[in-house]
Amino acid sequence: MQKTPSSPSPVAAFGLLLIAVAMGAIFKFIARHQPLENYVPEFIALMLLAGTLYLAAVYVVQRYKCGPAGLLVILGASVVFRLFFLSLSPTLSNDVYRYQWEGRIVRAGINPYGVYPAMPGLRWAENSDHPIKTGRTIPTLYPPLTEAAYASVGTIAGYKRLFTALDLAIVALILFLLAATRQPLQQVLVYAWNPAILISFAVSGHNDSLALVLLLASIIFIIKRRGPLSIAFLSLSFLSKLFPLFLLPAFLKRSRWSYAGIFGGLALLGYVPFLRARAHLFRGLSDFAAGWENNDSLFRLLRLAGNSKPQAELVAGVFLLGLVFYVLKARLEPFHAGLVTLAGLLFLSPNAFPWYFTWIVPFLCFVPSLPLLLVTVTCVLGYSPVISYAAGGLYKNSPIILILEYLPMYAWLAYELVVKFRPHEEG
């Protein structure tokens, strides 16, 4: 992508306004059709259209300087887009109803790591209008800080507001980081208008924004050379969602390896109130890992090569460790390290639900990658199993849909590698 010119372009700001109006019209049309589970094909088609407009907007902010007017359009539209979706029922995913169940369990003083929805006597904690359908015999797999967030809210609308507010806080932190690294503030659009972000938080109320806001806070302290605070916030991010653990080596190398004690101490402190669950403390996580395989890409190729699931997990784990080692050896700066590590984790994982793609979007504001940006748009195809699931069938991805979702990204990445390593002719 080309660098933005030095002088603002009123035409670019007006172009962003036109794109924002078009995207807003699509989102408003979607919001008028509820429940979304009855309109999944139409929803996917419209979100892909909105994603195309989004990519055009990214092109504008990467090539032209939009000035204060353009930034105002970006920030104003980002709030309006989320307001359109907050009124929707979260029918594309039932996770938020599990959040509500766990919140009620925690408020009742029950250890969520030792119980599960199917246990006798716990039916009272379910939402009577939306009983939990999946994972009924699995204890929680969420870390303690996320459990505290669940306990702080009582309603489904409340969860959506909470995690969307954290989502908007991420927008603010990205603006701060862009200013701190002397990059154009308008690049916040990459996150603020991203369709995967809007669906995950404003539509479905997923919890990933809690971990992401703490992760970005950790990066701020890395940049400010406040190592202990950086590792402390990374630990808090881990206590919200486990994926930041894979960034710990890169963060420790940029501060001090001895700060690993800060990370471990805070993590242990977070789990102390739940230690009575003993062997069941991580049972939910292990049951989820053993029983689920959804919307995966590289992991599925490992399985198609004839590997059992444990064998594929071993191979994927070796590849991921190699990626972490590469990040350390190359001494990648935090944004690049985060993008490479989390993208590797995402594509090697047996589970890559569409909302997991939110993990890489903040980093794309600082490290442009067109192939990865594209897959954050095509990942909406990962909601296609909702069609059969809503009709009482299995939640299973079609191979054709997976090809449409991932092949453009991998083909583009392959092309970039060929161009990068192609020998140059002399003379």
Protein Blocks (a to p, Z undefined) as FASTA:
>chain_A
ZZddfbdcfklmmmmmmmmmmmmmmmmmmmmpccfklmmmmmmmmmmmmmmmmmmmmmmm
mmpcebjmlmmmmmmmmmmmmmmmmmpccfkbcklmmmmmmmmmmmnopafklgcfklgh
ilmmpcfklccfbhklbccfbdfklmmmmmmpcbfklmmmmmmmmmmmmmmmmmmmmmmn
opafklmmmmmmmmklmmmmmmnopaklmmmmmmmmmmmmmmnopmklmmmmmmmmmmmo
mklmmmmmmmmmmmcfklmmmmmmmmmmmmmmmmmnmmmmmmmmmmmmmmgcehiaklmm
mmmnopafklmmmmmmmmmmmmmmmmmmnopafklmmmmmmmmmmmmpcbdcfklmmmmm
mmmmmmgcfklmmmmmmmmmmmmmmmmmmnopacdddfklmmmmmmmmmmmmmmmmmmmm
pccdeZZ
